[in-house]
Amino acid sequence: MSAHICGDESLSAHERYRALYALLEGRDREMSAAFDDFRRSTAELCLGLMRRQGIVTDEEMREFSPEVQHATDLD
């Protein structure tokens, strides 16, 4: 995505900068949601977000109980 923005010559340099900044800001919010609230009450939510971002693999998920695996299913 960032390479696409950088290579888009239909945009001015400033427009590309703003688009990249918005992309990074959005990704920062996603990472923050996954990593900044470690409590038992939010553990499954955080783990699910990590799965959606590809940070936690299916193989790693098999280490968790079936209940946790089900709660964080991507389907």
C-alpha positions in Angstrom: 0.0 0.0 0.0 2.7 2.5 0.9 4.6 1.7 -2.3 1.4 2.4 -4.3 1.0 5.8 -2.5 4.7 6.7 -3.1 4.5 5.8 -6.7 1.3 7.7 -7.5 2.5 10.5 -9.6 -1.0 11.9 -10.0 -0.6 13.2 -6.5 1.6 16.0 -5.4 4.5 15.3 -3.0 2.5 16.9 -0.2 -0.6 14.8 -1.1 1.5 11.6 -1.0 2.9 12.7 2.3 -0.6 13.2 3.8 -1.8 9.9 2.4 1.2 8.1 3.9 0.7 9.9 7.2 -3.0 8.8 7.3 -2.0 5.2 6.5 0.6 5.1 9.3 -1.9 6.8 11.7 -4.5 4.1 10.9 -2.0 1.3 11.3 -0.8 2.8 14.6 -4.5 2.7 15.9 -4.7 -1.0 14.8 -1.5 -1.9 16.6 -2.5 0.1 19.7 -5.9 -1.7 19.9 -4.1 -5.1 19.7 -1.2 -4.3 22.2 -2.1 -1.5 24.5 -4.8 -3.1 26.7 -3.6 -6.3 28.3 -6.2 -7.4 30.8 -8.0 -10.7 31.2 -11.2 -9.0 30.1 -9.7 -7.9 26.8 -7.3 -10.8 26.1 -9.4 -12.6 23.6 -10.2 -9.3 21.8 -6.5 -8.4 21.6 -5.6 -11.9 20.4 -8.3 -11.8 17.7 -6.9 -8.4 16.5 -3.4 -9.9 16.4 -4.7 -12.8 14.3 -6.4 -10.4 11.9 -3.2 -8.5 11.5 -1.2 -11.7 10.8 0.9 -11.3 14.0 -0.3 -14.6 15.5 -0.3 -17.6 13.3 -2.7 -20.5 13.2 0.1 -22.7 14.5 0.6 -20.4 17.5 -3.2 -20.4 18.1 -3.1 -24.2 18.5 -1.3 -23.6 21.8 -4.5 -22.0 23.2 -7.6 -23.8 24.5 -10.4 -24.7 22.0 -12.5 -22.0 23.7 -10.0 -19.2 23.0 -9.4 -20.5 19.5 -13.1 -20.4 18.8 -13.5 -16.9 20.4 -10.8 -15.5 18.1 -11.8 -17.3 14.9 -11.3 -15.3 11.7 -14.4 -16.8 10.0 
